């Protein structure tokens, strides 16, 4: 098949007489290797990456293009009454993982979640839980993760930002420091603070 704007190899030839056997074989091979892009058939350019030059040309040709109202109506009518699977809907919404769908997250939230701990996250911290205290804990451990020894300088977020070590309540009791409860705090890197590792001991 000829690309748009490309001159076919046999342009100007008239009749079968001028189409040699060699050209017939060439044409046959081209059609065999480059099948017409129809439903169920592989397009001729599948798997061939576009060059930067081709990408630029396509980008420039698409600039400033607008879709007419008539064209919009045609697209709308074509998509009316179309049955779309839930899997396809998830992909269209950007939910590659079905568990991230709002309705699924709602079912797994609160008491239904496997990591539910009786609502301790809603309880307030002791008023003595301050940044000065957290800095004291970080300094006590030389500003290194208690579990892996990672230095605070290497505590980098996914976006490449350097972050202070998180100070973790070992028994997850936010009331530590009040009502005679001892502090049980350790500094953790981002990776281990988000994990479910159980830490025992360590009293400030």
Buried (B, 14 or more C-beta within 10 A) or exposed (E): EEEEEEEEEBEEEEEEEEEEEEEEEEBEEEEEEEBEEEEEEEEBEEEEEEEEEEEEEEEEEEEEEEEEEEEEEEEEEEEEEEEEEEEEEBEEEEBEEEEEBEEBEEEEEEEEEEEEEEEEEEEEEBEEBEEEBBEBBBEBBEBBBBBEEBEBEEBEEEEEEEEBBBBBBBEEBBBBBBEEEEBBBBBBBBEBBEEEEEBEEBEB
